[in-house]
Amino acid sequence: MAESAKLKLNAIWGKTFLGLAIEQVIGNYNFPITPYYFWPRTEAWKQLKLELELKTWIPQEEKIRILNSATKLINLCMQEYQNKESIENIKDCFKELNQVESSN
């Protein structure tokens, strides 16, 4: 992976779900490398991990970094995602997260 390339976590959340996907950012271009996985319907973290294991060009350190971010986000959302103030706190914790908030 080129020095300027990195992984970025995307999230969509609502009152009863959290969707996570990963994209690769190279310069000004974003390339989706996983579909969205929705917690609690699926084991989103495990699905992301499986997808990343197949991407042999991505350094292990980058995989660990993005999975750690996904873990942190899932844990925060499990505890607080129904509280609107907490949503703002989550956004503050994940400045580089692509976020889409749903009213569902």
trRosetta pair geometry for C-beta under 8 A, 3 or more apart (Angstrom, degrees):
i j d omega theta_ij theta_ji phi_ij phi_ji
1 5 4.5 -123 178 82 96 129
1 6 8.0 107 154 -80 134 34
1 24 7.7 -129 -135 -150 120 125
1 57 5.8 118 -57 145 79 87
1 58 5.7 47 -46 -113 135 50
1 59 6.1 -105 28 -11 119 89
1 62 6.8 -26 50 3 160 164
2 5 4.6 96 57 -7 80 107
2 26 6.4 74 51 -134 123 108
4 26 6.3 87 103 -152 95 60
4 27 5.9 43 131 -62 137 62
5 24 6.0 2 -171 179 105 102
5 25 6.7 162 -150 83 54 50
5 26 4.4 -12 -98 -94 91 86
6 24 7.4 169 87 -154 26 61
6 25 5.4 -15 61 57 75 99
6 62 6.7 -152 -143 -139 65 121
7 22 5.5 -12 -169 -170 110 111
7 23 7.3 151 -155 81 60 36
7 24 5.9 -40 -99 -100 62 62
7 25 7.4 154 -112 12 11 83
7 33 7.7 -69 -124 35 98 138
7 58 6.9 46 -54 -145 122 132
7 62 5.5 125 2 167 115 105
7 63 7.7 83 -7 -88 160 40
7 65 7.3 146 56 83 114 103
7 66 4.4 -47 106 -66 135 143
8 22 7.0 146 74 -157 43 61
8 23 5.2 -22 61 65 96 86
8 24 7.6 156 16 -105 82 14
8 25 5.2 56 -18 -24 122 118
8 30 7.1 -55 44 -131 136 109
8 66 7.8 -100 -63 -117 5 117
8 96 6.4 -114 -132 148 98 100
8 97 7.6 160 -178 -118 85 37
8 98 6.3 68 145 -12 119 106
9 20 6.5 -29 -166 -156 98 97
9 21 7.7 141 -161 77 52 41
9 22 6.1 -32 -102 -101 55 72
9 66 5.8 161 -58 -158 99 90
9 69 5.1 -154 -15 112 149 128
9 70 5.9 -171 -123 -71 138 80
9 73 7.0 -175 141 -10 149 153
9 94 7.4 -72 76 -162 120 129
9 97 5.5 -32 84 -120 94 86
9 98 7.5 -168 100 29 45 79
10 20 7.0 140 79 -158 59 45
10 21 4.5 -19 62 66 111 89
10 22 7.1 -170 15 -84 85 20
10 23 6.1 53 -26 -5 118 105
10 36 7.5 -81 96 -94 111 93
10 97 7.3 142 -112 -172 27 71
10 98 4.2 -24 -114 69 81 112
10 99 7.9 -171 -159 -70 57 31
10 100 7.8 20 178 1 94 100
11 18 6.6 -27 -159 -170 103 88
11 19 6.6 143 -159 79 49 61
11 20 5.7 -11 -101 -99 75 66
11 21 8.0 -175 -72 26 35 68
11 73 6.3 -132 -85 178 147 149
11 94 7.7 40 10 118 139 159
11 97 5.8 -2 12 176 113 120
11 98 7.1 155 24 82 61 60
11 99 5.5 -10 68 -112 94 67
11 100 7.2 -170 99 32 52 68
12 17 7.9 1 107 111 86 103
12 18 7.6 151 81 -163 51 41
12 19 3.9 -2 55 54 97 117
12 36 6.5 -4 22 -140 120 144
12 99 7.9 143 -89 -164 40 47
12 100 4.5 -16 -107 71 83 105
12 101 7.7 -179 -154 -87 55 19
12 102 6.2 50 174 -25 92 112
13 17 6.7 -166 -142 97 55 59
13 18 4.7 -5 -105 -110 98 69
13 19 7.0 -160 -70 22 50 70
13 77 6.3 -134 -124 -130 145 135
13 81 6.0 -114 177 -157 137 127
13 87 7.5 -167 89 -124 132 107
13 99 7.9 -34 16 -156 98 90
13 100 7.9 149 18 83 55 60
13 101 6.2 -24 65 -123 79 63
13 102 6.6 -155 99 26 31 90
14 17 5.3 25 47 47 96 85
14 101 7.5 126 -85 -176 54 58
14 102 3.7 -44 -77 81 102 110
14 103 6.9 -7 -132 71 99 12
14 104 4.1 -12 -158 72 153 78
15 81 7.6 156 -140 126 32 97
15 82 5.8 56 -149 -116 77 83
15 104 6.5 -129 23 117 91 46
16 104 7.2 -72 32 129 96 86
17 38 5.2 -9 -171 -171 122 108
17 39 6.7 149 -160 78 65 50
17 40 7.2 -121 -115 12 66 61
17 41 7.0 2 -123 -10 114 103
17 102 7.9 -1 64 55 102 138
17 104 7.7 0 28 97 109 111
18 38 7.0 154 78 -153 40 59
18 39 4.7 -11 61 57 95 102
18 44 7.0 -96 97 -4 93 165
18 73 7.4 167 -178 138 141 101
18 74 6.6 165 96 -112 154 67
18 77 4.8 75 -75 138 146 164
18 81 6.7 -113 -66 -106 111 162
19 36 4.2 12 178 -177 115 121
19 37 6.9 158 -151 75 64 31
19 38 4.6 -27 -93 -94 81 78
19 39 7.7 -173 -79 19 32 67
19 44 7.5 -173 -140 -115 34 138
20 36 6.7 140 67 -150 26 68
20 37 5.7 -26 62 58 82 83
20 38 8.0 161 16 -87 65 33
20 39 7.2 28 -1 -7 107 105
20 44 4.8 100 35 173 117 130
20 45 7.7 32 60 -73 156 52
20 48 6.2 -46 116 -59 121 134
20 70 5.7 81 -165 -134 154 108
20 73 7.2 135 -96 92 123 137
20 74 7.6 -46 -44 -66 144 98
21 32 6.6 -18 160 -146 127 102
21 34 5.1 -168 -154 89 71 91
21 35 6.2 -88 -114 144 114 22
21 36 4.4 -63 -50 -85 113 60
21 37 7.2 141 -76 8 65 67
22 32 7.8 119 90 -157 47 58
22 33 5.5 -42 100 64 94 98
22 34 4.6 56 39 20 87 117
22 48 6.1 108 -22 -146 120 107
22 51 7.2 167 37 100 123 134
22 52 7.2 28 45 -73 166 100
22 66 6.0 62 -122 169 126 145
23 30 4.9 27 150 -178 140 96
23 31 6.0 158 -168 77 87 38
23 32 4.9 -52 -102 -98 94 46
23 33 6.1 143 -125 7 34 80
23 34 8.0 -119 -63 32 47 73
23 98 7.6 19 24 11 126 144
24 30 7.4 153 77 -157 43 51
24 31 4.7 -18 59 63 93 99
24 33 5.2 65 -20 -32 99 126
24 58 7.7 -128 -99 -91 121 115
25 29 7.2 159 -153 85 52 48
25 30 5.4 -19 -100 -102 75 73
25 31 7.8 -177 -78 21 29 72
26 29 5.3 -17 68 66 81 100
26 31 7.0 12 11 0 104 114
32 35 7.6 55 163 -86 126 39
33 51 7.0 135 132 154 86 119
33 55 6.3 26 179 -85 135 147
34 37 7.3 -41 153 -17 120 101
34 47 7.6 126 -169 133 130 93
34 48 6.0 36 -159 -120 174 70
34 51 4.4 69 -103 149 113 167
34 52 7.8 -38 -58 -52 129 71
37 42 5.0 -96 -171 83 96 131
37 43 7.8 -30 164 86 133 38
37 44 4.0 155 110 -126 109 74
37 47 4.2 153 -103 76 159 146
37 48 6.4 -131 26 -46 138 81
38 41 4.7 23 97 40 101 116
38 42 6.0 88 61 23 58 96
38 44 6.5 -149 75 -78 4 114
39 42 6.8 -85 -82 66 50 60
39 43 7.5 41 -103 -133 90 21
39 44 4.2 -77 -48 -6 97 124
39 45 7.8 34 -73 -18 131 78
39 74 6.2 62 20 -129 173 107
39 77 7.8 113 84 94 129 135
42 47 5.8 26 141 -32 126 141
43 46 3.9 11 124 29 119 119
43 47 6.1 144 88 -22 70 87
44 47 5.7 -60 -148 37 30 112
44 48 6.4 29 157 -18 66 105
44 70 7.3 -146 124 -178 103 121
44 74 6.9 178 71 -94 120 127
45 48 5.8 -55 -151 36 31 110
45 49 6.4 32 152 -20 65 107
45 67 7.0 88 -161 -155 91 88
45 70 5.6 152 -112 128 84 121
45 71 6.3 65 -122 -83 137 69
45 74 6.1 -60 -54 -26 115 161
46 49 5.6 -53 -147 36 33 114
46 50 6.4 35 154 -20 65 104
47 50 5.8 -52 -149 35 31 111
47 51 6.5 32 153 -18 63 106
48 51 5.7 -56 -150 37 32 113
48 52 6.3 29 154 -18 67 107
48 66 7.7 -131 163 125 128 106
48 67 6.6 165 111 -104 118 82
48 70 5.8 -159 67 -112 164 173
49 52 5.8 -58 -147 38 30 109
49 53 6.4 37 153 -27 64 103
49 67 6.0 58 -87 -114 87 132
50 53 5.7 -50 -150 26 31 115
50 54 7.2 29 153 -17 60 103
51 54 6.1 -62 -165 31 34 110
51 55 7.1 25 146 -18 66 107
52 55 5.5 -58 -152 33 43 111
52 58 6.5 -82 -160 74 86 146
52 63 4.6 133 164 -135 136 109
52 66 7.3 171 -95 74 146 125
52 67 7.0 -107 20 -56 162 111
53 63 7.9 90 -70 -150 49 150
55 58 4.5 34 119 4 113 116
55 63 7.8 166 70 -87 108 113
58 62 5.4 -113 178 80 93 124
58 63 5.7 108 121 -57 117 94
59 62 4.7 91 66 5 86 104
59 63 7.2 -151 99 -5 46 86
60 63 5.5 -54 -150 35 37 115
60 64 6.3 37 153 -20 69 105
61 64 5.7 -53 -149 36 31 112
61 65 6.3 35 152 -23 64 105
62 65 5.5 -48 -145 32 33 115
62 66 6.5 24 159 -12 65 105
63 66 6.3 -62 -149 40 27 102
63 67 6.2 21 157 -13 65 113
64 67 5.9 -61 -142 43 28 108
64 68 6.1 32 157 -23 65 107
65 68 5.9 -56 -150 34 26 111
65 69 6.7 26 152 -17 61 104
66 69 5.5 -49 -151 34 36 114
66 70 6.5 39 149 -20 65 102
67 70 5.4 -48 -146 36 37 114
67 71 6.4 43 151 -23 65 101
68 71 5.5 -49 -148 33 33 115
68 72 6.4 34 153 -19 64 104
69 72 5.7 -53 -148 36 32 112
69 73 6.3 30 154 -17 65 108
69 94 7.0 106 -167 -120 107 109
69 97 7.6 -178 170 -82 126 105
70 73 5.8 -57 -146 39 30 110
70 74 6.2 31 156 -19 66 107
71 74 5.9 -56 -146 37 27 109
71 75 6.2 25 157 -17 64 109
72 75 5.9 -58 -148 38 27 110
72 76 6.4 25 156 -17 64 108
72 93 7.4 -139 144 146 123 131
72 94 7.9 161 101 -73 116 108
73 76 5.8 -55 -146 38 30 109
73 77 6.1 24 158 -14 65 110
73 90 7.0 84 -136 -162 76 112
73 94 6.3 34 -89 -66 109 149
73 97 7.3 130 -93 -111 138 150
74 77 5.9 -61 -145 42 28 107
74 78 6.1 34 156 -26 65 106
75 78 5.7 -50 -145 30 29 114
75 79 6.6 18 159 -10 61 109
76 79 6.1 -69 -156 41 29 105
76 80 6.0 -45 174 41 67 108
76 81 7.5 101 122 -60 69 82
76 86 7.5 179 170 173 94 107
76 89 7.8 -147 -169 105 128 101
76 90 5.2 146 132 -105 139 103
76 93 7.0 179 -83 57 166 157
77 80 6.9 -92 -126 60 22 65
77 81 3.9 32 -159 -59 73 123
77 90 6.8 56 -71 -112 77 152
78 81 7.2 37 -40 -7 14 110
79 86 7.8 -146 102 -161 83 150
80 83 5.1 -57 -171 37 81 113
80 86 3.4 -142 155 -168 120 158
80 87 8.0 -158 128 -48 96 50
80 89 7.5 -22 122 62 152 125
80 90 7.4 179 88 -49 116 112
81 86 6.7 -117 -87 103 22 124
81 87 6.8 68 -149 -80 56 84
81 90 7.6 23 -101 -38 73 156
82 86 7.9 36 58 48 40 131
83 86 4.0 73 80 4 103 114
83 87 7.2 -169 93 -16 55 77
84 87 5.5 -44 -155 22 39 116
84 88 7.2 38 150 -15 64 97
85 88 5.8 -52 -161 33 40 111
85 89 6.6 40 143 -18 68 103
86 89 5.2 -51 -149 37 41 115
86 90 6.3 47 150 -23 69 100
87 90 5.6 -50 -150 33 32 114
87 91 6.6 36 150 -20 63 102
87 101 6.8 67 -174 -118 138 133
88 91 5.6 -49 -150 33 35 114
88 92 6.6 37 151 -20 64 103
89 92 5.6 -53 -151 34 34 113
89 93 6.5 34 151 -20 65 105
90 93 5.7 -56 -151 35 34 112
90 94 6.4 -6 163 13 68 111
91 94 6.5 -80 -143 56 26 85
91 97 7.5 -132 -133 64 53 119
91 99 6.2 -46 -112 -30 94 172
92 95 7.3 3 -167 -66 33 79
94 97 3.5 19 145 -10 117 131
94 99 7.5 119 97 -60 118 117
